[in-house]
Amino acid sequence: MSVRRLAEQQPDAFEFTPQNKAWLDQQIAKYPDGRQASAVVPALWRAQKQNDNWLPRAALEQVADALAMPYIRVMEVATFYTMFNLEPVGKFYIQLCGTTPCMLSGSDDLIAVLKRRVGPQRTVSADGLFSWLEVECLGACCNAPMAQINDDYYEDLTAANFEKLLDDLAAGRDVNKGSQSGRVSSEPAGRLTSLVSLYGERDTSDGD
């Protein structure tokens, strides 16, 4: 795993909104006295959501203070889990799978689109809309190539439909989550090729 560090440029302060502070108090109350640290992951996730999907140092310190944890312990959690972003990301943060099934299915074409439209990994586009990172398997191998954009999966991507997806997101248009080819779940892209009888697929045209 690569070394993960906090961003060089940091905001001066971070404060939970009253709504998020009340939510955090409810989470802490679920645990016995002295066990507040058990809420560290949801607390960090909430802080990240509040702060445009990334965690500055001040947010880590706020979480540590709220949970009575040493700063270094919260830092260890935030740097270990890649779900936590330690530097600014775009409004649409794209995690593009580059593991073998996606690579064999065309993820390199998608990377080319991102390099052209957004720029190098870990940079935010000039309009603030997009940033991207090549990641390891996201668990949608049957629908490769795929990407996670913010909290949602987009599958069966091609260079053409990926371009359209990015255009629609940038324009604020509604987009279809999941398969971009119309597949449902992980059904075969074409006809069945397994789990059929020795005589082929059954002909049900006579209504039986």
Residue pairs with C-beta under 8 A, 6 or more apart in sequence:
4 79
4 82
4 86
5 79
5 86
6 56
6 57
6 86
6 87
7 54
7 56
7 86
7 87
7 88
10 56
10 57
10 58
11 56
11 58
12 58
13 58
14 47
14 51
14 56
14 58
14 59
14 61
14 62
15 62
16 24
16 46
16 47
16 50
16 62
16 66
17 50
20 46
20 47
20 50
23 46
24 39
24 43
24 46
24 66
27 39
27 42
27 43
28 36
28 39
28 66
28 67
30 39
31 38
31 39
36 66
36 67
36 68
36 69
37 67
37 68
37 69
37 73
39 67
40 63
40 67
40 69
40 73
40 74
40 77
41 77
41 81
43 63
43 66
43 67
44 55
44 59
44 60
44 63
44 74
44 77
44 78
44 84
45 83
45 84
47 55
47 59
47 60
47 62
47 63
48 54
48 55
48 59
48 84
48 85
50 59
51 59
52 88
52 89
52 91
53 85
53 89
53 93
53 150
54 85
54 86
54 87
54 88
54 89
55 78
55 84
55 85
55 86
60 71
60 74
60 75
60 78
61 71
61 74
63 69
63 74
64 70
64 71
64 73
64 74
67 74
77 84
78 84
78 86
79 86
82 135
85 93
87 122
88 124
88 131
89 124
89 131
90 118
90 124
90 125
90 128
90 129
90 130
90 131
90 132
91 128
91 129
91 130
92 129
92 130
92 131
92 149
92 150
92 166
92 169
93 131
93 132
93 133
93 149
93 150
94 114
94 118
94 130
94 131
94 132
94 133
94 147
94 148
94 149
95 132
95 133
95 135
95 138
95 147
95 148
95 149
96 102
96 107
96 110
96 111
96 114
96 132
96 133
96 134
96 135
96 145
96 147
97 107
97 134
97 135
97 136
97 137
97 138
97 140
97 144
97 145
97 146
97 147
97 148
98 107
98 111
98 134
98 135
98 136
99 136
99 137
99 141
101 137
101 141
101 144
102 141
102 144
102 145
102 146
103 145
104 144
105 144
105 145
106 145
106 157
106 158
106 159
107 144
107 145
109 158
109 159
110 145
110 147
110 157
110 159
110 162
111 134
112 159
113 159
113 162
113 163
113 166
114 130
114 132
117 125
117 130
117 163
117 166
118 125
118 130
118 131
118 132
119 125
121 132
121 133
121 134
122 131
122 133
123 131
124 130
124 131
125 131
127 170
129 169
129 170
130 166
130 170
135 148
138 146
138 147
138 148
138 153
140 146
140 153
140 155
142 186
143 155
143 156
143 179
143 183
143 186
144 155
145 156
145 157
146 153
146 154
146 155
146 156
146 157
147 153
147 154
147 157
147 162
148 154
149 169
152 177
153 177
153 178
154 165
154 175
154 177
154 178
154 180
155 178
155 179
155 180
155 183
156 179
156 180
156 181
156 183
156 189
157 165
157 180
158 180
161 180
161 181
162 180
165 175
165 180
168 174
168 175
169 175
181 189
183 189
191 201
192 201
